Amino acid sequence: MTIIALTFSVLAAASVPCQEPVRIASATSAIEADPAFAEMRGRLEAALRSRRVEALRPLLASRVRTGIETTLDADAAIRALGLTDRDASWWAALEGLVAIGGHPVSANRYVYPFFADNPTVTVASGWCVSVGVVTVRTQPAATAAEGPVLNNHVVRRLNDTPAGWLQIGLADGGSGFVRVGECVGPMDGRIELERREERWVIVTLTAAD
């Protein structure tokens, strides 16, 4: 699958709270052309959509990094992230990381989101990138009135409450709300995959970098 690479730089002190980044389609990497990787990505996407621990567990390495200095066995990692609860907002956050796309960091490692460990892309702390086309709501509710439509925009992140929603800054100086997972920032975690022999496994699931 072609990865959309966004080459832009966002400064935390920038005065414009919403901007359209440059979008460049890059060539498919050798990793993405690997049938074993394609199978892994398909299984990962399906597990996140279903929010079933039973589908995610076989994809994890025996030891999984869940923080900068924390590595746990797979079952402990699932408990630490609260993934035994299908309603936990972290499921949506993980799905957003995968939906926005990743990139290879070596011949045997692949990381989501695409701007993690990527020297060509910078997204400053306090900002996030909309995951494709996202409709902003005027209030943190699915039934609230619709606001602007984002399409891979970079927006200022204002608040993480109430649970399950993000408040973001808009170009007109106002604000709106998107669901967790619909806007991904550098502190929203990462998923890292590693090829071990002929199999890809998840070696990192972090809630924040």
Buried (B, 14 or more C-beta within 10 A) or exposed (E): EEBBBBEBEBEEEEEEBBBEBEEEEBEEBEBBEBEEBBEBBEBBEEBBEEBBBEBBBEBBBEEBBBBEEEBBEBBBBBEBBEBEEEEBBBBBBBBBBBBBBBBBBEEEBBBBBBBBBBEEBBBBEBBBBBBBEBBBBEEBEEEEEEBBEBEBBBBBBBEEEEEBBBBBBBBEEEBBBBBBBBBBBBBBBBBBBBBEEEEBBBBBBBBEB
